[in-house]
Amino acid sequence: MIKIDGEITIPAPYHIVSVLFEVDQIKRVNPKINKIETLFETPDRVGSRYLQYYDEHRGDICV
């Protein structure tokens, strides 16, 4: 498990590749969106990428 900012827990074997957007930047474009899109990949599937979302209000990772 990887903990980020003491709030988000990401189950192994996932790890963060990159954060695509910050919530504030997204809200400037579309006020209805309140999620950060984060790209994940697993080391056992090289090249595979998974888009998952961080819900800023609950601190949950959801597919």
C-alpha positions in Angstrom: 0.0 0.0 0.0 1.1 3.5 -0.8 -0.2 6.4 1.3 -0.3 9.9 -0.2 -0.7 13.0 1.9 -1.9 10.6 4.7 -5.2 10.5 2.9 -5.2 8.3 -0.2 -4.2 4.7 0.0 -3.3 2.9 -3.2 -3.3 -0.9 -3.1 -0.2 -2.7 -4.4 0.8 -3.4 -7.1 -0.4 -0.1 -8.4 1.7 3.0 -8.3 1.2 6.5 -9.5 2.6 7.4 -12.9 1.4 10.9 -13.1 -1.3 13.3 -11.9 -3.0 14.6 -15.1 -4.9 17.5 -13.6 -5.3 19.4 -10.4 -8.9 19.9 -9.1 -8.7 23.7 -9.3 -7.5 23.5 -12.9 -10.4 21.2 -13.9 -13.0 23.4 -12.1 -11.9 26.4 -14.1 -12.9 24.5 -17.2 -15.9 22.6 -15.9 -17.2 23.5 -12.4 -19.2 20.2 -12.2 -16.1 18.1 -12.2 -14.6 17.4 -8.8 -12.2 14.6 -9.5 -8.5 14.4 -10.2 -7.6 12.0 -13.0 -4.6 10.0 -12.0 -2.8 7.5 -14.2 -1.8 4.2 -12.7 0.1 1.2 -14.0 1.0 -2.2 -12.5 4.6 -3.4 -12.7 3.4 -6.9 -13.7 1.7 -5.5 -16.8 4.3 -3.3 -18.4 2.8 -0.7 -20.7 -0.7 -1.2 -19.3 -2.2 2.0 -18.0 -5.3 2.4 -15.9 -7.3 5.7 -15.5 -8.6 6.0 -12.0 -10.1 8.9 -10.1 -9.3 10.5 -6.8 -12.5 11.8 -5.2 -11.4 15.0 -3.4 -14.2 14.8 -0.9 -14.0 11.2 0.3 -10.3 10.6 -0.5 -11.3 7.3 -2.2 -9.7 5.8 -5.3 -12.4 4.5 -7.6 -12.3 2.9 -11.0 
